[in-house]
């Protein structure tokens, strides 16, 4: 019986997700600094990514250093690592091309074994296409990367405040028996998503395939809650093709994660209703909140970095437009064709969703441990 209970722990963890909605006051406090996303601010989050960054080139090395410098200087409590691999490509003439995935993690401080923590995983790819020459990939996916950097910084102090309060109260050191509090957050910036010639066979998702395979075969210590790093992924949230004015509506792709889609749709609705989103739209970005079980679900039809993880059982929330923006894979996917109001809206929506998912209500305002209001709290 004990063995059976232990084997069921991961399932219990996935079905006991605490999710507390943010108050109106907290949502108001999420206002961001527009200068972080200015395409001319070389010290900001976005501008340093807006260069060609083909795998194995000087451009992508500069962007890797931008990420490393940001987390090293501004978010030192986050664990920053690379996962390296090499592969031939249809254009490399047998030469191995390097791919470097960036993994940034923040777990509760009392976690001694990484196999005992589940994680919200926020994901974007940071490489750009080799063709057309000089391709920038502003929506694909510089903006999603910058949005995730902003999200990490925006929730960092609140994570510290929450976990400090929990430790002070004896929570996390054995005084709290809920699974949800053994939860961290992880950001994956993946290399090699783009095809070098055509999206077919293995000419795509180079970094994602390498990481998924490695983590699927990496076994955590005996008696860990989760057998592998893949099993620690509570929800894999992939952002792609975000930041244009046109074609930003996001379908709900997967039945299994429609609950999460509904949550982020609620976040968007509350932010928009309170006037905190800048881009004026006739319809919401997340327009399928009321989708029925019998409706058409498009999961599996859009090729992206989630595929090797999904094939191994990871649950996916795919935030990518159902109809791709007009600039997709053209030279017009650059800084000049971004809609900056939409860019900032995506950063705010992502931050609010992550804060709710990580149960940070009461801690988000300037990272202060505030008295928690009686907000709706679900055990999903």
N, C-alpha and C positions, 0 to 999 in steps of 0.2 A: 504493500500500500504506500509506504514512504517513497519508494522508487517511482511509482506512478504519479504521486503528487509532485515530485521534483521534475519529472518530464513534462508536466502540464504547466509549470511555472511560466515559460515564455508565452503561452496562450493567455494565461491570466493577466500577465503584464500588458499584452496588447489590447485586452478588453477592459482595462481599468484606467483609461486615460482621463485624468482630471483636466477639465477645460473650463477656465473661468473667464467670462467676458470682461472686457475693460470698461470702466466707467466712462461717461462722457468727459469728465475732467481729465482722465488719463489720455483719452484719445486726443484731446486738445493739446496735451503736453508733447505730443509726438512731432510737432512741427519741425521740419528739417531746415538745414542751412543750404539755400539754393546754390551757394558758391561751391559746395562740394561736388555738384553736378555740372558746373559750368564747363563748357568744352574748351575754354581758353585758360582755365586755372590749372596750371601744371602741377600745383601742389594739392589738387583736389583728388577725389576718388575716381572720377570717370576719365578725365582728359588723358592721363598717362596710359590708359588702355586703348585709346583711339589711334592706334598705329597698326600697320600690318604685323601679324604675329603668327606666322606659319611655323609649325613645329620644327625645331632644330635650328632656327635662325636667330640672329642677333635681336630682332624685334621681340620675339617671344621671351627671350632672356631678360630684356628690359622690363617686360610686364611681370615676369616672375619676381624680379627684384622689387617692383612696386608693391606687390602683395606682401612679400616678406618684410619689407620695411614698414608697411602699415601695421601689420600685426605685431611686429617686434617692438615698435615704438609706442603705438597707441593701445594695444590690447595684449600686454605681456602675459596675462593669465591664460591666454588661449595657447594650446599646444599646436605648434606649426611644424608640419613634416611634409616631405616629398615622397611620393611613390614613383619609382623610376622603372621604365621599361624601354625596349627598343623593338623595332619591327621594320621589315622592308615595306616599301609602298610601290604602287605601279609606276612611279616616276624616279625611284631611287636606284635603279639599275643594280639591284642586289645589295646595295649598301644599307646598313641598319640606321634608321632614323630614331633619335631619342624622343621619348615622350615623358613628361613630368606632371603627374597629378599632384595637386596641392590639397592637403588634408588639414583642416583647422578644427580643433575640438576643445570644448569646455565642458567638463564634467563636475558634479558636486565634489567638494574637496575631501569628503570622507570616503570616496570610492577608492579602494586599494586595488581592486581587480577590474580591469576594463571589461571583462566578460560578465560583470554584474550590472552594467548600466545600459539602459535603452536610450535611443537618441532620436531626436528630430533632426533629419538630414536635409540641408538646403543645398541645392546643386545648380551649377551652370558650367558651360564649357568656356574656355578663354582663348582657344586657338582661333585663327581665321583661315579662310580658304586661300589656296595658292593662286587661284584663278577666279576672276580677272586680275591681272597684275595691279598691285597697289590696293587690293581690296581691304577695307577696314573692318567691316562687320560690327557696326555700331549697335544695331539691335541684336546682332548675331555673333557673340553675345556679350559685348562690352557692358551694355546697360544692365543686364541681369547680374553680372559680376559686381558692378559698383553698388547695385541695390543690396546685394548680400553683404558687402563690406559695411554699408551703412547700417544694416540690420544688426550685425554683430556688435558694432559700436553702440547702437541705441539700446540694446538689451544688456550690455555687459555689466554696468553698475547695478542694474536691477537683479541680475543673477547673483552678484556678490552680496547684495543686501538681503535677498531672500535666503540664501544658503547660510549666511552669518546668523540670521534670526533663527533659522532651524537648528543650527548647532547650539546656539545659546539656550534654546528651549529643550535641548536634548534630542531633537529630531535628526535622524540621519546617523546617529551613533548607537541606535538600538531602541530609542524611545518612541519611534514611529513605525508602525507595521504596515504602512501602505506601500504598494509597489511603485506608485507614480513618482514618488520623490527620488527614486534612483534613476533619474533621467537627466541626460545632458543634451547638448546641441552640437551639431557638427556641420561644417561647411566643406563641400567638395568643389574645387575648381578644376575641371577636367580638361586634359589636353587631348588633341587628336580626334575631336568629334567629326570634323569636316572630312569629306572624301577628297582625295588628291585628283582623281579622274571622274569616276561615277560612283554614286551611292549604290553599290551592289557587292555581294560577297563580304569580304573582310576589309574593303576600302572605306572604312568609317569607324567611328567609336573606338579608336585604337586605345586610348587611355582608359576608357570605361570598361572595355573588355578585359584589359590587363588587371585592373583593380578588382573587378567582380570575381574574376577567376582566383586571384590571390586571396581575397578575403573569404571566399567560399572554402578554400582548402586550408586556411589558417585556423587551427583549433585552439580555443581558449583553455586555460588550466582546468584540471578536473574539478567538478562540483561548481563550475561557473553557471550562472543563470542561463547564459546564452552560449551555445556551442561554438559559434563562429562570429566574427565581426559583422557578417551579413545579417545574422539573426538579431543583432542589436539594433538594426535599423527599424525603428518604429514606423516612420513614414518618410518616404523619399520624395521630396518636393523639387521638381525640376523646372527651372525658368528658362525660357528661350523665346527669341524674336519679339522682345518687348521694347517699347519706346517710340514707335511710330504713331502718327496721328490716325492712319487708316488701319483697318483690320486688326483690332486688338481684342475682339471678343473671344472668350475662352470657353469652349465646351467642357462638359463634365465627361471625361473619357472613360472612367472606370467605375463600375458599380461598387466595388469593394471600398473605394475611397470617396464615394459621393458625400459621405458625412463630412469629410474635411472640405470638400468643395463647397458645401452648404455653409460651413463656418466662415470660410474666406469670403464667400458672397455676402454674408451678413456683415462682415468687417467692412467690405466696400460700401455696402448700403448705408451703414451708420456714418462712416467718414464722409460720404457724399452728402447725406442728408444734413450733416452738421456744417457743411461748407468747407471741409478740410481738404478736399480734392480740388485740383485746379482745372483740369481739362473738362470742358463741358461736353456731355455726351447725351444722345437721345436714349440710349439703352445702356444698361450696366455692362461692365466688362465680363462679369460672371453671370450669364443670362439664363443658365439652365438649372437654377436652384430647385425648381419644382419638377425636375425630370422624373418620369415614371419608370418603373422597373421594365415595362414593356417597350419603352422608347429605344431608339437606336443609340448604341454606345460605340464610340470610335476608337476605343483603346486597342492598340496593336497596329493601327493603320498609319501612324506617324512614326517614322524612323528617328530615333534620338538616343541620347546617352542612357536612358532608363532601360533599354532593352536587355542588356546582359544582366542587369540586376533583377528585372521583372522575371526573366527566365529562371531565376533561382529563388523565386518566391517572395521578393521584396514588394511591399505595397507602394504604389506610385500615385502621386498627385502631379499631373502633368499640366503646367501652366504655359501653354503655347497656343497661339491663335488657331482656330479651326481653318480659317482662310489666311494664308500667309500674306504679310504686308507686301505692297507693290515693289519695294526696294530689295526684297529678298534675293540674295545672291547676285546683286548687281553692284556696279561701282557707286550707285547712289545710296548704298547703305553706309553712310558716313555721318560725321558730326552735323553737317549742314542740313541733313534731312531728318534729324531727330525732332520730335515734338517735346520740348523740355517740360511742359506741364505734365504730359503723360509720363515722362521719365520719373519725375518727382512723385507722381501719384503711385507708381509701382513700388518705389522705395518705401513709401508710407504704408501701403497695403501689406507688403511683405513683413514689415516691422511689426505692425499691429497683430497680424496673424501669428507670428512667432511668439510675441509676448503673451497672447492668449493661450497658445498651445503650451508654453512653458509655465503657465499659471503664475504670471508676474503681476497681476493686479494687486495694488497696494505697495508696489516697489518701483514702478516705472517713473514716477515723477521725480526727476533729478536723481534717480537711483536711491531715493530715501525709503527706508522701511516704514511705510505709513500703516496706520490702522486699516485693516481690510474692511471695505464696505460689504454689505450683504448682497453680493452679486450672484447671479445664477451660476451654479457650478455643476457640471455634468460629469458623471463617470461613464465614459463612452465605451 
